[in-house]
Each structure stands twice: as C-alpha cells, then as structure tokens.
Amino acid sequence: MKDPSQVIHDTTFRLLKMAATKLPSDIEAALRTAHDQETDENAKTQLSAILTNIEIAETGIPMCQDTGILIFYVKVGDKFPFISEIKDAITKGVIKATAEVPLRPNAVNPIVGGNSGNNTGEKIPWFNWEIVSGDSLEVTAFPKGGGSENVSIVGMLKPGVGLTGVKKLVVDNAMSYMGKACSPNIIGIGIGGGADIAIKIAKHQLQRSLDDSHPEPEVAKIEKEIMEAINATGIGPMGLGGKTTVLGVKVDYAMRHPASLPVGVAVQCWAARRSTAVISKDLDVTYITHPVEGN
C-alpha cells in the first residue's frame, strides 16, 4: 500500500528537481525562436549563451545559481482523501531537494537575520491553496528568483487613467529596470481587486503557457499591445539591445472598487521555472509540464 505522505514528498522532490534543471517546453521553444529571429549580434550572443546554459542544466545542474524562493500552487479536490498530509509532505520535499538537487538556501529571516539553510522557515515555502471539486491533487512548484522579483511592482492608479494608464505603468516599469531582471522576461499583470489581489493575480499569470492568450478578446488585445510596446523598446536580452525583451505578457483582472485602479506587475526572468504534477486519490502521479522525464 502506498504511503500518501511519501508519495507527495517524492513528487515534490521531483518537481523541484525538474523545475531547477529543465525549462517547460513552451519557454525553451520561445527562447529558440527568439534566437533564430534575432539580427543584433549582441542579442544573438546572449541568447546563444542562455540556450547553452539550458543544455548543460539538463545534465542535472540547476540552470541558475539563484534557485528561487519556494512557492507552491496547490489545487486540492474537495474529495481528495489525504488533505491533512499535503503541507508537511511538501515541506519535507523542499528540505530534501535543497540538500540533494541541490538548491541554494534562500530562506532568510528579515527580522533577526540568518539563513535557515534548507529553504524553509516562517511562511516559507509559501502555499497558494485552491479547493476545487474532485478527488485529485495538483501541485505546481514555482521557484521564484530574486532578481526579477525585485522589479515587480504594485501601482495604485487613479481610475481616470484607464487602460492607457495601466499600459503606461507596465512599459515604464520595464524601461526603468532594463536588463536587471535577466531578460527576455515574462510579465504577469493583474488589474483590479485591491493591492494584494492585483499582485496575486499577476504572479499567477506567470504559470500560463506562452502559447495561450486570454479568452476575452479585450484582455488578449491588451496582452498583445503591451508585448509589442516593450519589445519595440529594443532593450533586448540582458538589456544589451535586440528584438526580444519579453517572451510573453499575460493579463487577468478582478472587479475593482470605484475609487481604485490597482495594477500588479509580476516579472519573471528567462529561467521561468515551473513544474506541475497531478496525484490521484489512488496516489498515481502524472507529471504535466515535464511528461517525458516524469512519466
């Protein structure tokens, strides 16, 4: 009989190892397309270095020395029989992955200082919980790097500026940090809700495939317009010039208060790590983002 805690623990370890060492196929494909279409010599050199780095990482070495702060998106079926096992098993999986992948210890106490040494501590790993109907568990490991996180923002705009003001905020932010976030980037945008809601929506957009667009045409248009505007800046890979500054822009929204127009902007570096698996009620595991390695 399978031990549910051990299955969740082992799945977490594998998710983190895959996230750290192999990009999802849509990200890698976008980087290769950017390289093939690039005409600027500096940009092409930077993209070549990124692609070489990706190939080396597939031997089992993390693709970046910053393996991120550990965040999980956990979608739990209301009839999944092992809900009580999830948090502890994932946390133990983090500790194992830190030691064995290895992952860089990135959990620092902001009050008294000191690194926990194993990527766990007060409220880390961070869990984003969602209860859905069903009897399975979906876990997404989302190790978020510090450089791109440092240029993420929340803007509290006046409603009168409208969508023009939203687009300006996002483009102005990209112009302000240039190559500091290890471009080409992916940008998630959350509009409305409140300050906390907007940035949560924005960060959640970073899990979307680059191949999709928002199902509402008005929102999909905003995604396209902002992506074209940022790529037109010529900031390019690592801020050294070129055609591709962003690989994707993903937008979603929540209803807002009449007096507020919050906008969250979550920035992701080219090392856009994410890895997802589904665990059935029978404890069978299906790896979604890395199916060849996982299944």
C-alpha positions in Angstrom: 0.0 0.0 0.0 1.3 3.4 -1.0 2.1 5.9 1.8 0.4 9.2 0.8 2.9 11.4 2.7 5.8 9.7 0.9 4.1 10.0 -2.5 3.6 13.7 -2.0 7.1 14.1 -0.6 8.7 12.3 -3.5 6.6 14.2 -6.1 7.6 17.5 -4.6 11.3 16.5 -4.8 10.9 15.5 -8.4 9.0 18.7 -9.3 11.7 20.9 -7.7 14.5 18.9 -9.5 12.8 19.2 -12.8 11.9 22.9 -12.3 15.5 23.7 -11.4 17.1 21.8 -14.3 14.7 21.9 -17.3 12.5 24.6 -18.6 9.0 23.8 -19.7 8.8 23.2 -23.5 7.0 26.5 -24.3 9.7 28.6 -22.6 12.5 26.8 -24.3 10.8 27.0 -27.7 10.2 30.7 -27.3 13.9 31.3 -26.5 15.0 29.2 -29.5 12.6 31.2 -31.8 13.9 34.5 -30.4 17.5 33.3 -31.2 16.6 32.3 -34.7 14.9 35.6 -35.4 17.4 37.9 -33.8 19.7 40.0 -36.1 21.5 42.0 -33.4 24.9 40.3 -32.8 25.0 41.1 -29.1 21.5 39.8 -28.6 22.2 36.7 -30.5 25.3 36.0 -28.4 23.3 36.4 -25.2 20.5 34.1 -26.4 23.2 31.5 -27.5 24.6 31.6 -24.0 21.2 31.1 -22.5 20.5 28.1 -24.8 23.9 26.6 -24.0 23.1 27.0 -20.3 19.8 25.2 -20.8 21.5 22.3 -22.4 24.1 22.0 -19.7 21.4 22.2 -17.0 19.6 19.1 -18.4 22.5 17.0 -17.1 21.1 17.7 -13.7 22.7 21.0 -12.7 20.4 24.0 -11.8 20.1 26.4 -14.7 20.7 29.4 -12.4 22.6 29.8 -9.2 19.5 31.5 -7.8 17.1 28.6 -7.4 14.4 30.9 -6.0 12.2 31.4 -3.0 9.9 28.3 -2.9 6.3 28.9 -3.8 3.6 26.3 -4.4 0.2 26.5 -6.1 -1.8 23.7 -4.6 -5.2 22.8 -6.2 -6.9 20.3 -3.9 -10.0 18.3 -4.8 -12.6 18.5 -2.1 -12.8 14.7 -2.1 -9.0 14.1 -2.1 -8.5 11.8 0.8 -5.1 13.0 2.1 -5.5 16.7 2.5 -4.0 16.7 6.0 -0.8 15.2 4.6 -0.1 17.9 2.0 1.7 20.8 3.7 4.1 18.7 5.8 5.0 16.4 2.9 5.7 19.2 0.6 7.8 21.0 3.2 9.9 17.8 3.7 10.3 17.5 0.0 11.7 21.0 -0.1 14.3 20.1 2.5 15.3 17.0 0.5 15.5 18.9 -2.7 17.6 21.7 -1.1 20.2 19.1 0.0 20.2 16.7 -3.0 19.4 18.7 -6.2 21.0 20.9 -4.7 19.0 24.1 -4.4 20.6 27.3 -3.0 19.3 28.0 0.5 17.3 31.2 0.0 15.2 31.5 3.2 16.5 34.5 5.2 14.8 35.8 8.4 14.0 39.5 7.7 13.8 40.4 11.4 16.8 38.8 13.1 18.8 37.7 10.1 20.2 34.3 9.4 19.5 31.7 6.7 17.6 28.6 7.7 19.8 26.6 5.4 17.1 24.4 4.0 14.6 26.8 2.2 12.0 26.5 4.9 11.0 28.8 7.8 8.3 31.2 8.7 5.6 31.0 6.0 8.2 29.6 3.5 7.6 27.5 1.5 4.5 29.7 0.6 1.3 27.9 -0.3 -1.4 29.2 -2.6 -4.4 27.0 -1.8 -7.4 26.4 -4.1 -10.2 24.0 -3.3 -11.9 22.6 -6.3 -14.4 19.8 -6.9 -12.8 16.3 -7.5 -10.6 13.8 -5.8 -7.1 14.6 -7.1 -4.3 16.9 -6.0 -2.5 19.2 -8.4 0.8 20.7 -7.2 2.8 23.3 -9.1 6.3 24.1 -7.9 7.2 27.7 -8.6 10.7 28.6 -7.5 10.8 32.4 -8.0 14.2 34.2 -8.5 15.1 37.3 -6.6 16.3 39.5 -9.4 13.1 39.5 -11.3 11.1 39.7 -8.1 13.0 42.9 -7.2 11.5 44.8 -10.2 7.9 43.6 -9.6 5.6 46.4 -8.5 2.1 47.3 -7.4 0.7 50.6 -8.8 -2.3 52.3 -7.2 -3.6 54.3 -10.2 -6.4 56.8 -10.3 -9.3 55.2 -12.1 -9.4 58.1 -14.6 -6.2 57.0 -16.3 -8.0 53.9 -17.6 -6.3 51.2 -19.6 -3.9 53.7 -21.1 -2.5 54.3 -17.7 -2.3 50.6 -17.0 -0.2 50.1 -20.1 2.0 53.1 -19.4 2.7 51.8 -15.9 3.9 48.4 -17.2 6.0 49.8 -20.1 7.5 52.5 -17.8 8.5 49.8 -15.3 10.2 47.7 -18.0 12.1 50.8 -19.2 13.2 51.6 -15.6 14.8 48.2 -14.9 16.1 47.4 -18.4 18.2 44.3 -18.2 18.3 43.9 -14.4 15.7 41.1 -14.4 17.7 38.8 -16.8 15.6 39.4 -19.9 14.0 38.2 -22.0 11.2 38.3 -19.4 7.7 37.2 -19.0 5.4 39.7 -17.4 2.2 38.9 -15.5 -0.3 41.7 -14.9 -3.2 41.8 -12.5 -5.7 44.6 -12.8 -8.3 45.5 -10.2 -9.3 43.8 -6.9 -7.1 45.5 -4.4 -3.3 45.9 -3.9 -2.9 42.3 -2.6 -5.3 40.8 -5.1 -3.7 42.5 -8.1 -0.2 41.2 -7.4 -1.5 37.7 -6.6 -3.3 37.7 -10.0 -0.2 39.0 -11.7 2.1 36.3 -10.3 -0.4 33.6 -11.1 -0.3 34.6 -14.7 3.3 33.5 -14.9 2.1 29.9 -14.8 0.2 30.3 -18.1 1.7 28.8 -21.3 3.3 31.2 -23.6 1.2 29.7 -26.4 -2.1 30.9 -24.9 -4.0 34.2 -24.9 -6.7 35.4 -22.6 -10.1 34.1 -23.6 -11.7 37.5 -23.5 -10.7 39.4 -26.7 -10.4 42.8 -24.9 -7.9 41.3 -22.5 -6.0 39.4 -25.2 -5.6 42.7 -27.1 -4.0 44.3 -24.0 -1.5 41.4 -23.7 -0.5 41.8 -27.4 -0.3 45.6 -27.2 2.0 45.6 -24.1 4.2 42.9 -25.5 4.7 44.7 -28.8 5.3 48.0 -26.9 8.0 46.5 -24.7 9.7 44.6 -27.5 9.8 47.8 -29.5 12.0 49.4 -26.9 15.0 47.4 -28.1 16.1 46.7 -24.6 16.7 43.1 -25.7 18.3 40.1 -23.9 20.1 41.1 -20.7 19.5 44.7 -21.6 22.1 44.8 -24.3 19.8 45.5 -27.2 17.8 43.4 -29.6 14.3 42.4 -30.7 13.2 40.3 -27.8 12.8 41.9 -24.4 9.7 39.9 -23.3 8.7 36.4 -24.3 5.1 36.9 -23.2 2.7 39.2 -21.4 -0.2 37.6 -19.5 -3.1 39.7 -18.1 -6.1 38.9 -15.9 -8.3 41.0 -13.7 -10.8 41.3 -10.8 -13.6 43.7 -10.3 -12.4 46.9 -8.6 -13.6 49.5 -6.2 -14.9 52.6 -7.9 -12.2 54.7 -6.3 -9.3 52.4 -7.0 -7.4 51.0 -10.0 -4.7 48.7 -8.6 -2.3 47.1 -11.0 0.1 44.3 -10.1 3.1 43.7 -12.3 5.0 40.4 -11.7 8.2 40.0 -13.6 9.8 36.7 -14.4 13.3 36.1 -15.8 14.1 33.9 -18.8 14.7 31.0 -16.3 10.9 30.7 -15.9 10.8 27.7 -13.7 7.6 25.9 -13.0 6.7 22.2 -12.8 3.3 20.6 -12.3 2.1 17.2 -11.3 -1.3 15.6 -10.5 -1.7 13.0 -7.8 -4.9 10.9 -8.0 -6.8 9.6 -5.0 -5.1 6.2 -5.6 -1.7 8.0 -5.4 -0.8 7.6 -9.0 1.3 10.6 -10.3 1.1 12.3 -13.7 3.7 14.9 -14.5 2.2 17.6 -16.6 4.9 20.1 -17.6 7.7 17.6 -17.9 5.9 14.5 -19.2 8.9 12.7 -20.8 11.0 12.9 -17.7 8.2 12.4 -15.3 6.1 9.6 -16.7 
